[in-house]
Amino acid sequence: MDFLSRAKNAWNVFTSNKDPTIDYPSGGDYYRPDTFQTSYTYGNDKTIITAIFNRISVDAAMIDVKHVKLDGDGRYLKDIPSGLNECLTLSANLDQTGRDFLKDAIFSMLDEGCVALVPIDTSINPNTGSFDILSLRVAKITQWYPEQVRVQVYNQRTGKREERVVDKKWVAIITNPFYAVMNNPMSINQRLVRKLALMDIVDNATASGKWNMIIQMLKPIKTEAQVKEAKARIAAIESQLKDSPHGVAYTDATEKITQLNRPLDSNLLAEFDRLKNLLFEQLTISEDILNGKASEQEMLNYYSRTIEPILNVISLEMKRKFLTKTAITQGQSIEYFKDPFKLVPISQIANIADRFTQNEILTANEVRQIVGMKPSEDPGADELRNKMLYDEGNGQVIETEDPESSSMPEDLTDLPADYSKRKKNQNE
């Protein structure tokens, strides 16, 4: 582009706000109003529960959820280039990518127990027939009706959360599969939250800076005048301690002071540890998963028993509400795809890749993509074949000997002495 074209078409973000034809909103929010991750229920923001919710939602959002085409046997064929697939993989709305939207949905579901995924922009009115989804938002359900729900959802035009009544038949209602463990009022999670609240009260009481001492006065305190005299004496000691730079006060030689500031012993900490371990067991999660030190087997159990049930609930509900019966009959579906190599150590990748290519499961370029390398331009790198069975010179299949068809003498006494040893070496 030459200098005149650049000068004519150049745009700057700081000078564009001077255009008088653009009407900018006068008010705004300090925190993002479009996401529910800035507000929590049941005091979860003050506990370890927030870290658990965040870990689960981040790990689940890293798994791809797509609008796909399946064959007659329910096997994956290809992605469908629809607005719904773009919402799930690229951009769910103006403020969120597909992964951000999924993370917000899972986090809100774990916190609330049940949330709604509301189509905001659609190709036609959802109440009139089949439609394509152009944008999605996570909404909080505030009231339930037989065939509708009242939801609180972010309005992009006003910048505020507004309530709307929508039909259940085209809104995906996601319920936490661990509701009995996490969201029920008497669940382990809620008991743990209440126990942590009690521990905070005890900590505030023990660390409030109080002296917790008893002063024995010179005279017995029985009348109102003696009570006033005792209060005046206590106020005098408090004033001395407050005004003294070193916190020094004086008392009468006959006044006796008893210090009560001793450690408070209770079973709150033991009960907290018991509930925390029980919650970790129910969710198949551990502290090693939270801090990144979990073993491969622990991560596999965590993904199969915690992450996949959540994604299965979300994908099945979106398939039920966002796809028509005709589309499902034609093989359309909402599926999630987990990368099986994500938890495999790099030292085992070569061995696994060799087995997958020899058994004609993956091509060479698919293996290169897994390890982060660009595809090879060799046409053979996209062929699904076992290279160990092909002669690279003339492209013909190499005949291999069938070990079961090899001849063996009927009389074992005629075998050479080193036959078993040579047969073992041949098999190896």
Buried (B, 14 or more C-beta within 10 A) or exposed (E): EEEEEEEEEEEEEEEEEEEEEEEEEEEEEEEEBBBBBEEBBBBBBEBBBBEBBBBBBEBBBBBBBBBBBBEEEEEEEEEBEBBBBBBBBEBBBEBBBBBBBBBBBBBBBBBBBBBBBBBBBBBEEBEEEBBBBBBBBBBBBEEEEEEBBBBBBBBBEEEEBEEEEBEBEBBBBBBBBBBEBBBBEEBBBBBBBBBBEEBEEEEEEEEEEEEEEEEEBEEEBEEEEEEEBBEEBEEEBEEBEEEEEEEEBEEEEEEEEEEEEEEEEEEBEEBBEBBBEBBBEBBBBBEEBBEEEBEEEBBEBBBEEBBBBBBEBBBBBBBEBBBEEEBBEEBBBBBBEBEEBEBBEEEEBEEBBEEBBBEEEBBBBBBBEBEEEEEEEEEBBEEEBEEEEBEEEEEEEEEEEEEEEEEEEEEEEEEEEEEEEEBEEEEE
